[in-house]
Amino acid sequence: MLWKTTGGYGMSIYKWARDALGDDMREAEAQGFDRLMALRALLAEVVQQNKASRDAQELAHELQFLADNLDEERDYAFMRP
């Protein structure tokens, strides 16, 4: 797990992302945006940013892995590196 250390405190990159998304969703709500539409717009932008930085096939595999594992009741399938 990746850690950013500030003043002796560590934060994982995933915690940072959750916190940032929470802030963005509060801002979207304050602007009057629908929650689902805001999440869809953010997801689309994250995919576009990823597409600009990585191989499209690699990104497609990661997105497919996430889609295949949406059911929280099931164990995650093995993900190849």
C-alpha positions in Angstrom: 0.0 0.0 0.0 1.2 3.5 -0.8 1.7 6.0 2.1 2.0 9.7 2.1 3.6 11.0 5.3 2.8 14.5 6.5 3.7 15.5 10.0 4.3 11.9 11.1 0.9 10.7 9.9 0.5 8.2 7.1 -2.5 8.1 4.7 -2.9 5.4 2.1 -3.6 6.5 -1.5 -7.0 4.7 -1.2 -8.0 6.6 1.9 -6.9 9.9 0.2 -9.1 8.9 -2.9 -12.1 8.2 -0.6 -11.7 11.5 1.2 -11.2 13.4 -2.1 -14.3 11.8 -3.6 -16.3 12.6 -0.5 -15.3 16.2 -0.7 -16.2 16.3 -4.4 -19.6 14.7 -3.8 -20.4 17.2 -1.1 -19.5 20.0 -3.5 -21.7 18.4 -6.2 -24.6 18.2 -3.8 -24.0 21.9 -2.8 -24.2 22.8 -6.5 -27.5 20.9 -6.9 -26.1 18.0 -9.0 -27.8 14.6 -8.8 -25.6 12.2 -6.9 -25.7 9.4 -9.5 -25.0 11.8 -12.4 -22.0 13.3 -10.4 -20.6 9.8 -9.9 -21.0 8.9 -13.5 -19.3 12.1 -14.6 -16.4 11.5 -12.2 -16.1 7.9 -13.4 -16.0 9.1 -17.0 -13.3 11.7 -16.2 -11.2 9.1 -14.3 -11.4 6.8 -17.3 -10.4 9.6 -19.7 -7.4 10.6 -17.5 -6.3 6.9 -17.2 -6.6 6.5 -21.0 -4.2 9.4 -21.5 -1.7 7.8 -19.2 -1.8 4.0 -19.9 -2.4 1.4 -22.5 -6.1 1.1 -23.4 -6.1 -2.7 -23.2 -4.5 -2.6 -19.7 -7.2 -0.1 -18.6 -10.0 -2.3 -20.1 -8.7 -5.3 -18.2 -8.7 -3.4 -14.9 -12.2 -2.1 -15.6 -13.4 -5.6 -16.5 -11.9 -6.9 -13.3 -13.7 -4.3 -11.2 -17.0 -5.0 -13.1 -16.6 -8.7 -12.6 -16.2 -8.2 -8.9 -19.0 -5.8 -8.1 -20.8 -8.4 -5.9 -19.5 -7.8 -2.4 -20.8 -11.2 -1.3 -18.4 -13.0 -3.6 -14.6 -13.5 -3.3 -12.5 -11.5 -5.7 -11.3 -13.4 -8.7 -7.5 -13.6 -9.2 -6.1 -10.6 -11.0 -3.0 -11.1 -13.1 -0.4 -8.4 -12.7 
